[in-house]
């Protein structure tokens, strides 16, 4: 059974200033994602555009291990952006970025549509909410019509706290828990998301009100799966709170 390509995920949401839009569309697939895939441990990068979301773009990087995000190779790229990156990044708006550990992942194909659900646990509810998502909510979603993958990742503040705040002209905020539901049609993903990942159900399980939802369509995917192994998780994995 296929799943996310590794045990770590970088999830990024952003809008872009109108005057930088065309540059962003060229920079991202021509330079930025290929540059990231040149870092050992980066396995796949995907960019999606909003179908129904408050923030227009979603980028997901899959990495072999969360340790990749503390590697010297990755730090070197973060500290030394290219000239093109330095000109584009200050035009990001509504930028949310998380370096996440994978709590659950299962799929049989990469979907052309992705629903993202960003949520935070209510006080004292992180453990029961995590357990309920892994045990009761996520299993079985890939058996639903039009659904190709279901994933639950949790931002690691120890890895991303240094990226919060103003960075190279853009304000970055952090997610907490993120659910990703992939599928072959927007209608199918939306329907299953509403039925099984609805706000009312998630709040009953322990999520705070104010859940952020967005439906996206895949624009492109670049991958370097030479480093992927069968050790990548295929179902529930160790819980991270």
PyMOL commands that set and color helices and strands:
alter all, ss='L'
color gray80, all
select helices_A, chain A and resi 18-37+66-70+72-79+83-91+126-137+141-143+157-163+186-196+199-205+225-227
alter helices_A, ss='H'
color red, helices_A
select strands_A, chain A and resi 8-16+42-52+57-63+92-107+113-119+147-155+165-167+170-173+177-183+212-223
alter strands_A, ss='S'
color yellow, strands_A
deselect
rebuild
show_as cartoon
